[in-house]
Amino acid sequence: MTIPPGLSQSQFDDALAEFRGVVGNDWVFTIEEHIEMYRDTSSPLTALGEQAIPSAAVAPENVEGVQGVLRVCNDYRIPIWIISTGKNYTYGGPDAIVNGSVILDLKRMNRILEINEEQAYALVEPGVSQYDLWIEIQRRGMKLWIDGPSPAYSSIIANTIERGVGYGPLGERINAQCGMEVVLATGEVVRTGMGAVANSETWQQYKYGLGPWVDGLFSQTSLGVVTKMGIWLYPEPPAFRSAEVYVPNHEDIVPMLDVLRPLRISNVIPNSASASTNRGGPVEGGFGPGGGMPPGGMAPGGPPPGPPGWRCRLGYYGYERVVDTNWEQTQDEFASVIDNCQFVSERYTAPYNPDEMLSESKLAAGIPSFQEIPLWNHGNGWAASMVVPFSGRKYWEFLETIDAFNRQFGRRYFGGPLHMHSPHALIALAGVPGSATDRDFNERSREQIVQLHQLARENGWGEYRAPLSMMSEAMAAYDWNDAALLRFNERIKDALDPNGIIAPGKNGIWPARMREGQA
Amino acid sequence: MRILSWLSGFAAVVFVVSAALGQDDLVAQGREVYMGRCEYCHGPGPQKGGTMTLQLRYQGAVPGVLAERTNLTPEYIRAVVRTATPGMTPIRITEVSEQDLEAVIAYLTRYNEP
């Protein structure tokens, strides 16, 4: 049995007894079969023998339970790692960084506290998945759309505060967040924005309140446990058009991005547009060495068969004439600069029947689709999701730089997938494949991904979100003014979490007691 | 071995749940849990990832829709739900409780030959 660092077995036994006193015997998990369910099945660290093993998992049912668990962790200085549904695949799943951490499993906190059709928002707990909210909206017959990633079993709160991606008009998920309740590491409960006004009716309607806007501190956070969050919803539009544009040549990504940028920034294309090379992406392959192509179209040898061009997925929402006009304008813009574009589109009108929609269309309409689940080969590799200027020329430089780098390792990089959920920037995925069992393979891949981080840093590309085992390497790119931002984050960490119990090492931010020896 | 230890560990749960509910009630409860937690991927119709995968894997030798199968054993269902299998990650006790899993097992084995 793994135990938390610095504790004796008898101390840990005492702590477990206290956890059981807080959440009940049934909700403290310590036996191997249970612990196994809290391990990332696609971690590159498994084959390396470096995957952190939890000492226990604890699942409180309410805010008081969260406070109680944090009190025990403070008393015994036990590191805790927060999961909501534990589906953060590719970025670490349910895994902690520190061996022997206790997993704080929030799945039992699964209440939908409010859905407001008139004001188009919901207030949810962390255990509520995209699917849970969607099905409840259908059950109540409300004319509201959700938004979110594929597949829809991830937590609304966790995906949002990890600054994840949706594919509809609210695809920049963190922008749709409005108001939080947070249990701080020390156990105090804080509500942000208008939630701090005791009798306010606008907690989910106005984000900012008065004074510094602190919600950002609790995104990608190791400062507290978000126990409630407001999420804006989208009023069901009268019409919706799902569209794809195909360009035939590899080099066409340059004009493609330059066409997309002004349309995206000006909201002519209002959804979280995405693009990928036809040479592969995570849906076609995964991160495995033999299971097709890993994300970013990095074939292990030469170019794979198939058309070499690119496609992008777009969505338009609103009145029928508006969605038609904006789609026609988009086609004109593409056709005027790229030869032999192909356009595919389907228009739907309310009331919508999900059974008659293409899987791709459902994604852009926030309708849970589970078609893609078995195609998602999470593999055992490392992703690197870089923030790159939204410019054809700049992206081409990125692509060629990484391809040249990959060639040194006998691999290629053909680019993509690209996310345009944040309309002024590109999120460009690269990465390396990994193996579930081959230690040597993963050692070589790790060497490559570490060097890729150095290359990215030299070129000014930072990651928007980092896989668990590359968080410190990812944060190292944020080095302006002798890493002033990291030091600022460390000061906040030490002030709000003085015992350093919450998610030590998350995004390269370590508490004072563990900073010694960290790069 | 892991499956066996699961089974012995939870035999008592099965007994208590079955005795308290009656088999028909257990099947009905299992159907409800299944519809909420499994059907979106394993149900009939298009765009169901689990059903598509099983159709490909078994090429019609058994139904692709789980609820139509008659050869699923409790041990197998438990193992697939609780441990990692290709295309499906473990479903934890906080997602589907032991009691709900026993009910799902009762539902999915309701047509099995005795």
Interface residues (C-beta under 8 A of the other chain):
Chain A: W27 F29 E33 H34 E36 M37 Y38 T41 A59 T85 G86 K87 Y89 G93 D105 K107 R108 G127 Y131 I135 P151 D355 S359 K362 P368 S369 F370 Q371 E372 I373 P374 L375
Chain B: R2 S5 W6 G9 G36 Y40 C41 G45 P46 Q47 K48 G49 G50 M52 T53 R82 T83 A84 P86 G87 M88 T89 P90 I91 R92 I93 T94 E95
